[in-house]
Amino acid sequence: MPTLVLSNFNVFCAVLGGFVTLYGLVSHFAKERLYMSEPLIAVCAGVLFRHGTQWLRPEEYAFNDEMNLEVTTLDFTRLALGVQLVLAGVQIPAKYLKAEWKSLAILLGPGMTGMWVASSLLMWALIPNFSYLHALAVAACITPTDPVLSNSIVKGKFADQNIPVDMQNLIIAESGANDGLGYPFLFFALYIIKYVMHNGEGQPQTGGGHAMAYWFGETWGYVIILSVLYGIVVGYLARLAMKYSKDREWIDHENHVVFPVVLALFILGTCGLIGTDDLLACFVAGNVLNWDNVYRHDTIQDSFQETLDMLINLAIFMWFGAVCPWYEFLHNHGRIPLYRLIVLGLLIIIFRRLPIVWLTSRKIRQCQNLTHTLFMGYFGPIGVGAAFYLHVATEFLHQVQVDGHVREDAEDLREVLHLVVWFIIMTSILVHGFSIPAGKLAFKISRKVERFADSHPKLAGRNYYRRGEKRRRSLRASMSVSVSGQSGLPQTPRRVWAHESISNPIQLFSDVELGSGESESNLLQKYPGPI
């Protein structure tokens, strides 16, 4: 007799598949017309399916064990970031790290340090009873810009129309590289907390010298440098193997396209086995794989990588919406009031990245004007990378024990990490996800208001005539420039209305040959309309 099998696996597959199917039917409208980001939509779906319908049950998937849930989330973030970072390394132009090393060095050196310090100062000021060293540890988790969210910003119709290609490549390269460089910032604070604070209670060896020895030797030497070398070697051997196989026609098109994805899985597994930085190794390997631009050229017309990337992104952000501690934001025993979390999240979005990018913009070739600088400083999203470092820090703090129990200061830091990092992740997803739609809506409203004011001059009042006077002044300035010698121009001038933008004032009277004996006053009398 048929029975209803409501197992977690069946329900999860039905929910994920149904959501992606329904989203796919309106995906073009959502992204290209409403300018909504996929991560924002997926997070909203995760919240709905977890807290609204109870169809997603992350705790049951982890057998109602908090540590199992954290390990599951950590592995999920590693998978999403590893695939994304290899693809990011492949997508940027050939030898990009060598060609743009100056801009990247500014963003990865002073840039990341400035974001780390600025974030820590804000946390120290707004979180009650919180030491600055603990603030440095929390700030390190949100210092890297997220490659998954950055990818959603620099791709699509809006990016193609408004963001220069040079800046798109720089944002992709920076987010890919700095996601793996968060380890030194995080473990600088964690080692001092473990071996110096409370006199290193519970540890066999204590002191600042021991902490710095671990930081330089293990973090910089074993984690960072080894991962870079490993990524170079794996990427180089993969490129040689692919070229050798392709020249002999041993590899088919499907496996050629999917090659970076399986390479990412290999690097994730091997780096995890030896305990080094798999994120940085993935990005370096992807860049070395495309060092001669052959792979990028061969697969530029294929969409499989983007499709797989989209599926992973939707799944990871739906998972984030389900596992995010929404209830704890309101009920955390008074550790951090909600209003402080809101203020902190908004201040982090504004002051974490923008000041340091503005200060160093003259050294960054891609920041050619104020608009580029503001965009580069504002769009530094916080997402999957922050969740990854949150769980790395939580796992480390669990080992800071005294008599078999987590030390009191480490337990308090774990609580604050869990609250603050998750809240800032959600704030970044919401704010950056709604920024482009809100900007587009404001622009359309202002255009409609201007058109209404131009069609009703009496309602517009003095502003209408002031705009007209400004345009007449620009006209007089343009008439002082001689543009004689033009030929073949029509005799009827084009009227330019107030809502139209004029990039060059001379174009206003491009239909009239100036310097041909017609005075300025005659022209103004002849064309007195709304110019």
C-alpha positions as CSV (number, residue, x, y, z in Angstrom):
1,M,0.0,0.0,0.0
2,P,1.5,3.4,-0.9
3,T,2.8,5.4,2.0
4,L,4.0,9.0,2.4
5,V,7.8,9.0,3.2
6,L,8.6,12.4,4.8
7,S,12.3,11.8,5.2
8,N,14.6,14.8,5.6
9,F,16.3,13.9,2.3
10,N,13.1,13.7,0.3
11,V,11.8,17.0,1.8
12,F,15.1,18.8,1.3
13,C,15.4,17.7,-2.4
14,A,11.8,18.7,-3.0
15,V,12.2,22.1,-1.4
16,L,15.6,22.9,-3.1
17,G,14.5,21.7,-6.5
18,G,11.1,23.4,-6.3
19,F,12.7,26.7,-5.3
20,V,15.3,26.7,-8.0
21,T,12.7,25.6,-10.6
22,L,10.3,28.5,-9.7
23,Y,13.1,31.0,-9.5
24,G,14.4,29.9,-12.9
25,L,11.1,30.8,-14.5
26,V,11.4,34.4,-13.4
27,S,15.2,34.7,-13.1
28,H,15.7,37.0,-16.0
29,F,13.0,39.4,-14.8
30,A,14.3,39.4,-11.3
31,K,18.0,40.0,-12.2
32,E,17.7,42.2,-15.4
33,R,14.5,44.1,-14.7
34,L,14.3,44.3,-10.9
35,Y,18.1,44.1,-10.4
36,M,17.6,41.7,-7.4
37,S,20.6,39.6,-6.4
38,E,20.4,35.8,-6.2
39,P,21.9,35.6,-2.7
40,L,19.1,37.9,-1.3
41,I,16.4,35.9,-2.9
42,A,17.9,32.6,-1.7
43,V,18.2,33.9,1.9
44,C,14.6,35.0,1.9
45,A,13.6,31.5,0.6
46,G,15.7,29.9,3.4
47,V,14.0,32.0,6.1
48,L,10.5,31.1,4.6
49,F,11.2,27.4,4.4
50,R,12.8,27.2,7.8
51,H,10.7,29.5,10.0
52,G,7.5,29.8,7.9
53,T,6.7,26.3,6.6
54,Q,9.2,24.2,8.7
55,W,10.2,22.3,5.6
56,L,13.9,22.8,6.2
57,R,15.2,21.4,9.5
58,P,19.0,22.0,9.7
59,E,19.2,20.8,13.4
60,E,17.7,17.4,12.4
61,Y,20.2,17.0,9.5
62,A,23.0,17.5,12.1
63,F,21.3,15.0,14.6
64,N,20.4,17.9,17.0
65,D,24.1,18.5,17.7
66,E,25.4,22.1,17.6
67,M,28.9,21.0,16.7
68,N,27.7,18.8,13.9
69,L,25.7,21.7,12.5
70,E,28.8,24.0,12.6
71,V,30.9,21.4,10.9
72,T,28.3,20.9,8.2
73,T,28.1,24.7,7.6
74,L,31.9,25.0,7.5
75,D,32.2,22.2,4.9
76,F,29.4,23.7,2.9
77,T,31.1,27.1,2.8
78,R,34.4,25.5,1.9
79,L,32.8,23.8,-1.1
80,A,31.1,26.9,-2.3
81,L,34.2,29.1,-1.9
82,G,36.6,26.5,-3.4
83,V,34.6,26.2,-6.6
84,Q,34.0,30.0,-6.8
85,L,37.6,30.9,-6.3
86,V,39.0,28.5,-8.9
87,L,36.4,29.9,-11.4
88,A,37.4,33.5,-10.3
89,G,41.0,32.7,-11.1
90,V,40.1,31.3,-14.5
91,Q,37.8,34.2,-15.4
92,I,40.3,37.1,-14.9
93,P,42.6,37.9,-17.9
94,A,45.9,36.1,-18.4
95,K,48.8,37.0,-16.1
96,Y,46.5,39.4,-14.3
97,L,48.2,39.0,-10.9
98,K,51.5,40.0,-12.5
99,A,50.0,42.9,-14.5
100,E,48.0,44.4,-11.7
101,W,50.2,43.6,-8.8
102,K,50.4,47.3,-7.6
103,S,46.6,47.8,-7.3
104,L,46.2,44.4,-5.7
105,A,49.1,45.0,-3.3
106,I,47.4,48.2,-2.1
107,L,44.0,46.5,-1.6
108,L,45.4,43.4,0.1
109,G,48.0,45.2,2.3
110,P,46.9,48.6,3.5
111,G,43.3,47.9,2.3
112,M,42.7,44.7,4.4
113,T,44.6,46.2,7.4
114,G,42.5,49.3,7.3
115,M,39.3,47.3,7.1
116,W,40.4,45.1,10.0
117,V,41.3,48.1,12.2
118,A,38.2,50.2,11.3
119,S,35.8,47.2,12.0
120,S,37.5,46.4,15.3
121,L,37.2,50.0,16.5
122,L,33.5,50.1,15.7
123,M,32.9,46.8,17.5
124,W,35.0,47.9,20.5
125,A,32.9,51.0,20.8
126,L,29.5,49.5,20.4
127,I,29.7,46.0,22.0
128,P,29.3,46.3,25.8
129,N,32.1,44.9,28.0
130,F,34.2,43.8,25.1
131,S,38.0,44.0,24.9
132,Y,39.8,45.4,21.9
133,L,41.7,42.1,21.3
134,H,38.4,40.3,21.1
135,A,37.1,42.9,18.7
136,L,40.2,42.3,16.5
137,A,39.2,38.6,16.3
138,V,35.6,39.3,15.3
139,A,36.7,42.0,12.8
140,A,39.1,39.6,11.2
141,C,36.1,37.3,10.2
142,I,34.5,40.1,8.2
143,T,37.7,41.7,6.7
144,P,37.8,39.7,3.5
145,T,35.3,40.7,0.7
146,D,33.1,37.8,-0.3
147,P,33.8,36.4,-3.8
148,V,30.3,34.9,-4.1
149,L,28.5,38.2,-3.5
150,S,31.1,40.2,-5.4
151,N,30.5,37.9,-8.4
152,S,26.8,38.8,-8.3
153,I,27.6,42.5,-8.4
154,V,30.1,42.5,-11.3
155,K,28.0,40.3,-13.6
156,G,24.8,41.0,-15.4
157,K,23.1,43.9,-17.2
158,F,23.8,46.6,-14.6
159,A,27.5,45.7,-14.4
160,D,27.9,45.7,-18.2
161,Q,26.3,49.1,-18.4
162,N,27.9,50.8,-15.4
163,I,31.1,49.1,-14.2
164,P,34.3,49.4,-16.3
165,V,35.8,46.0,-17.3
166,D,39.0,46.9,-15.5
167,M,37.2,47.4,-12.3
168,Q,35.2,44.2,-12.7
169,N,38.4,42.3,-13.0
170,L,40.0,44.0,-10.0
171,I,37.0,43.3,-7.8
172,I,37.0,39.6,-8.8
173,A,40.8,39.3,-8.3
174,E,40.7,41.1,-4.9
175,S,37.8,39.1,-3.5
176,G,39.5,35.9,-4.6
177,A,42.9,36.7,-3.1
178,N,41.8,38.3,0.2
179,D,39.4,35.5,1.0
180,G,42.4,33.3,1.6
181,L,44.4,36.0,3.3
182,G,42.1,36.3,6.3
183,Y,44.0,33.7,8.3
184,P,46.8,36.1,9.5
185,F,44.4,38.7,10.8
186,L,42.2,36.1,12.6
187,F,45.0,34.0,14.1
188,F,47.0,37.1,15.2
189,A,44.2,37.8,17.7
190,L,43.4,34.2,18.5
191,Y,47.0,33.2,19.4
192,I,47.3,36.1,21.7
193,I,44.0,35.3,23.3
194,K,45.0,31.7,23.8
195,Y,48.6,32.1,25.0
196,V,48.7,35.6,26.6
197,M,45.2,36.6,28.0
198,H,44.6,35.2,31.5
199,N,48.3,34.3,31.5
200,G,47.6,31.5,29.0
201,E,45.6,29.6,31.6
202,G,45.1,25.9,30.6
203,Q,48.0,25.9,28.1
204,P,51.3,24.1,28.6
205,Q,53.3,27.0,27.1
206,T,52.4,30.7,27.5
207,G,53.7,34.2,26.6
208,G,53.7,36.6,23.6
209,G,56.8,35.1,22.1
210,H,55.2,31.7,21.9
211,A,52.0,33.2,20.3
212,M,54.1,35.1,17.7
213,A,56.1,32.0,16.9
214,Y,52.9,30.2,16.1
215,W,51.7,33.1,14.1
216,F,54.8,33.5,11.9
217,G,55.6,29.8,11.7
218,E,52.3,28.1,11.4
219,T,50.0,30.8,10.0
220,W,52.3,32.5,7.6
221,G,54.7,29.7,6.8
222,Y,52.6,26.6,6.8
223,V,49.1,28.0,5.9
224,I,49.8,31.0,3.6
225,I,53.1,30.4,1.9
226,L,52.6,26.6,1.5
227,S,49.1,27.1,0.1
228,V,50.4,29.6,-2.5
229,L,53.2,27.2,-3.6
230,Y,50.8,24.3,-3.6
231,G,48.3,26.3,-5.8
232,I,51.1,27.2,-8.2
233,V,52.3,23.7,-8.6
234,V,48.9,22.1,-9.0
235,G,47.7,24.8,-11.4
236,Y,50.9,24.6,-13.5
237,L,50.8,20.8,-13.7
238,A,47.0,20.9,-14.5
239,R,47.7,23.4,-17.4
240,L,50.5,21.2,-18.8
241,A,48.3,18.0,-18.5
242,M,45.4,19.7,-20.2
243,K,47.6,21.0,-23.1
244,Y,49.1,17.6,-23.5
245,S,45.8,15.9,-23.6
246,K,44.1,18.5,-25.8
247,D,46.9,18.4,-28.4
248,R,46.4,14.6,-28.7
249,E,42.6,14.9,-28.6
250,W,42.3,12.7,-25.5
251,I,39.9,15.0,-23.6
252,D,36.3,15.7,-24.8
253,H,34.5,19.0,-24.6
254,E,32.4,18.2,-21.5
255,N,35.4,17.2,-19.3
256,H,37.4,20.2,-20.7
257,V,34.7,22.6,-19.5
258,V,34.2,21.0,-16.1
259,F,38.0,20.7,-15.4
260,P,38.3,23.7,-13.0
261,V,35.4,22.4,-10.9
262,V,37.0,19.0,-10.3
263,L,40.3,20.7,-9.8
264,A,38.7,22.7,-7.0
265,L,37.4,19.5,-5.4
266,F,40.9,18.0,-5.5
267,I,42.5,21.0,-3.9
268,L,39.9,21.3,-1.2
269,G,40.4,17.6,-0.3
270,T,44.2,17.6,-0.4
271,C,44.6,21.0,1.4
272,G,42.1,19.8,4.0
273,L,44.2,16.6,4.6
274,I,47.4,18.5,5.2
275,G,45.7,21.4,7.1
276,T,46.7,24.4,4.9
277,D,44.7,27.2,3.3
278,D,42.5,25.6,0.6
279,L,40.8,28.9,-0.4
280,L,44.0,30.7,-1.3
281,A,45.4,27.6,-3.1
282,C,42.2,27.3,-5.1
283,F,42.4,30.9,-6.4
284,V,46.1,30.7,-7.2
285,A,45.6,27.4,-9.0
286,G,42.8,28.8,-11.1
287,N,44.9,31.8,-12.1
288,V,47.9,29.7,-13.0
289,L,45.6,27.3,-15.0
290,N,44.6,30.3,-17.2
291,W,48.1,32.0,-17.2
292,D,48.3,31.8,-21.0
293,N,44.6,32.7,-21.5
294,V,44.1,29.5,-23.5
295,Y,41.5,27.9,-21.3
296,R,39.5,31.2,-20.9
297,H,39.5,31.6,-24.6
298,D,38.4,28.1,-25.3
299,T,35.5,28.1,-22.8
300,I,34.3,31.7,-23.0
301,Q,31.1,30.7,-24.9
302,D,30.2,27.9,-22.5
303,S,27.8,28.5,-19.6
304,F,28.2,25.3,-17.6
305,Q,30.5,26.9,-15.0
306,E,28.2,29.8,-14.5
307,T,25.2,27.4,-14.2
308,L,26.9,25.2,-11.6
309,D,28.1,28.4,-9.8
310,M,24.5,29.6,-9.7
311,L,23.2,26.3,-8.3
312,I,25.8,26.3,-5.5
313,N,25.2,29.9,-4.6
314,L,21.4,29.4,-4.4
315,A,21.9,26.4,-2.2
316,I,24.4,28.0,0.2
317,F,22.5,31.2,0.7
318,M,19.2,29.3,1.3
319,W,21.1,27.3,3.9
320,F,22.3,30.5,5.4
321,G,18.7,31.8,5.7
322,A,17.8,28.6,7.4
323,V,20.7,28.3,9.9
324,C,21.1,32.0,10.8
325,P,20.3,32.6,14.5
326,W,17.5,35.1,13.9
327,Y,15.9,34.4,17.3
328,E,19.2,35.1,19.1
329,F,19.4,38.6,17.6
330,L,16.4,39.5,19.8
331,H,17.0,37.2,22.8
332,N,20.7,36.9,23.8
333,H,20.3,37.6,27.5
334,G,21.1,41.2,27.0
335,R,24.7,40.6,25.8
336,I,24.2,42.8,22.7
337,P,20.9,44.8,22.4
338,L,19.3,44.7,19.0
339,Y,19.6,48.4,18.4
340,R,23.4,48.2,18.9
341,L,23.6,45.3,16.4
342,I,21.6,47.4,13.8
343,V,23.8,50.5,14.4
344,L,27.0,48.3,14.2
345,G,25.9,46.6,11.0
346,L,25.1,49.9,9.2
347,L,28.3,51.5,10.4
348,I,30.4,48.5,9.3
349,I,28.8,48.8,5.8
350,I,29.7,52.5,5.5
351,F,33.1,52.8,7.3
352,R,34.7,49.4,7.1
353,R,36.0,49.8,3.5
354,L,35.2,53.2,2.1
355,P,37.7,55.3,4.1
356,I,40.7,53.2,3.3
357,V,39.8,52.9,-0.4
358,W,39.3,56.6,-0.6
359,L,42.7,57.2,1.1
360,T,44.5,54.8,-1.3
361,S,42.5,55.5,-4.4
362,R,45.3,57.6,-6.1
363,K,47.5,54.4,-6.0
364,I,44.8,52.2,-7.6
365,R,44.8,52.6,-11.3
366,Q,41.2,51.5,-11.7
367,C,39.8,54.3,-9.5
368,Q,39.9,57.0,-12.1
369,N,37.3,59.4,-10.5
370,L,35.3,59.8,-7.4
371,T,32.4,57.7,-8.7
372,H,34.8,54.7,-9.2
373,T,36.3,55.2,-5.7
374,L,32.8,55.4,-4.0
375,F,31.7,52.2,-5.9
376,M,34.9,50.4,-5.0
377,G,34.6,51.5,-1.4
378,Y,31.0,50.7,-0.9
379,F,30.6,47.4,-2.6
380,G,32.8,45.2,-0.4
381,P,30.2,42.6,0.5
382,I,30.4,40.2,3.5
383,G,29.0,36.7,3.0
384,V,30.3,33.2,2.7
385,G,33.9,34.0,3.5
386,A,32.8,35.5,6.9
387,A,30.8,32.4,7.7
388,F,33.8,30.3,6.9
389,Y,36.1,32.3,9.2
390,L,33.4,32.3,11.9
391,H,33.4,28.6,12.1
392,V,37.2,28.4,11.9
393,A,37.4,30.7,14.9
394,T,34.7,28.8,16.8
395,E,36.6,25.5,16.2
396,F,39.8,27.1,17.5
397,L,38.2,28.6,20.6
398,H,36.7,25.3,21.5
399,Q,40.2,24.1,22.1
400,V,41.0,26.9,24.6
401,Q,40.0,24.9,27.7
402,V,40.7,24.8,31.4
403,D,40.0,21.5,33.3
404,G,38.0,20.1,30.3
405,H,35.8,23.2,29.9
406,V,36.1,26.1,27.5
407,R,37.8,29.1,29.2
408,E,35.3,31.8,30.2
409,D,36.7,34.5,28.0
410,A,36.9,32.2,25.0
411,E,33.2,31.2,25.6
412,D,32.1,34.8,25.7
413,L,34.0,35.5,22.5
414,R,32.3,32.5,20.8
415,E,28.9,34.0,21.8
416,V,29.8,37.4,20.4
417,L,31.3,35.9,17.2
418,H,28.1,33.9,16.6
419,L,25.8,37.0,17.0
420,V,27.8,39.7,15.4
421,V,29.2,37.9,12.3
422,W,25.9,36.4,11.4
423,F,24.1,39.7,11.9
424,I,26.7,41.6,9.7
425,I,26.4,38.9,7.0
426,M,22.7,39.3,6.8
427,T,23.0,43.1,6.9
428,S,25.4,43.0,4.0
429,I,23.2,40.7,2.0
430,L,20.2,42.9,2.5
431,V,21.9,46.3,2.1
432,H,24.0,45.4,-1.0
433,G,21.2,43.3,-2.4
434,F,18.8,46.2,-2.3
435,S,21.3,49.0,-3.2
436,I,21.0,48.7,-7.0
437,P,17.2,48.3,-7.1
438,A,16.9,51.2,-4.7
439,G,19.2,53.4,-6.7
440,K,17.4,52.6,-9.9
441,L,14.1,53.4,-8.3
442,A,15.3,56.7,-7.0
443,F,16.7,57.6,-10.4
444,K,13.4,56.8,-12.1
445,I,11.4,58.8,-9.6
446,S,13.7,61.8,-10.0
447,R,13.3,61.6,-13.8
448,K,9.5,61.5,-13.5
449,V,9.5,64.5,-11.1
450,E,11.7,66.5,-13.4
451,R,9.5,65.7,-16.4
452,F,6.4,66.7,-14.5
453,A,8.0,69.9,-13.4
454,D,9.1,70.8,-16.9
455,S,5.6,70.1,-18.2
456,H,4.1,72.3,-15.4
457,P,6.3,75.3,-15.1
458,K,3.9,77.2,-12.8
459,L,4.0,74.3,-10.3
460,A,7.8,74.0,-10.6
461,G,8.3,77.6,-9.5
462,R,11.7,79.2,-9.4
463,N,13.6,75.9,-9.8
464,Y,12.4,75.6,-13.4
465,Y,13.6,79.0,-14.3
466,R,16.9,78.5,-12.4
467,R,17.6,75.4,-14.4
468,G,16.8,77.2,-17.6
469,E,19.1,80.1,-16.6
470,K,22.0,77.6,-15.9
471,R,21.5,76.1,-19.3
472,R,21.6,79.5,-21.0
473,R,24.8,80.3,-19.2
474,S,26.4,77.1,-20.5
475,L,25.1,78.0,-23.9
476,R,26.8,81.4,-23.8
477,A,30.0,79.7,-22.7
478,S,29.9,77.3,-25.6
479,M,29.4,80.1,-28.1
480,S,32.8,81.6,-27.2
481,V,34.4,78.5,-28.7
482,S,34.8,78.7,-32.5
483,V,33.7,75.6,-34.3
484,S,33.7,77.0,-37.8
485,G,34.6,74.7,-40.6
486,Q,31.8,72.2,-40.1
487,S,29.9,71.2,-43.1
488,G,26.9,69.2,-44.1
489,L,24.9,70.1,-41.0
490,P,21.1,70.3,-41.0
491,Q,19.6,73.7,-40.7
492,T,17.0,72.9,-38.0
493,P,18.4,72.9,-34.5
494,R,17.6,70.1,-32.0
495,R,15.7,71.2,-28.8
496,V,17.2,69.8,-25.6
497,W,14.9,69.5,-22.7
498,A,15.7,69.9,-19.0
499,H,15.5,66.1,-18.3
500,E,18.2,65.3,-21.0
501,S,21.8,65.2,-20.1
502,I,24.3,67.2,-22.1
503,S,27.7,65.8,-22.1
504,N,29.1,68.5,-24.4
505,P,27.5,72.0,-24.4
506,I,28.6,72.4,-28.0
507,Q,26.3,69.6,-29.1
508,L,23.4,71.8,-28.1
509,F,23.8,73.8,-31.2
510,S,25.7,71.3,-33.3
511,D,23.1,71.9,-36.0
512,V,24.2,75.6,-36.3
513,E,27.5,76.7,-37.7
514,L,28.8,79.2,-35.2
515,G,31.2,82.0,-36.2
516,S,29.2,82.6,-39.4
517,G,28.1,86.1,-38.5
518,E,25.1,85.2,-36.3
519,S,25.4,86.8,-32.9
520,E,24.7,85.3,-29.5
521,S,21.6,87.5,-28.9
522,N,20.1,86.5,-32.2
523,L,20.6,82.8,-31.4
524,L,19.0,83.2,-28.0
525,Q,16.0,85.0,-29.5
526,K,15.6,82.4,-32.2
527,Y,15.8,79.4,-29.8
528,P,14.3,80.6,-26.5
529,G,12.8,77.3,-25.5
530,P,13.7,75.1,-22.5
531,I,17.4,74.4,-23.3
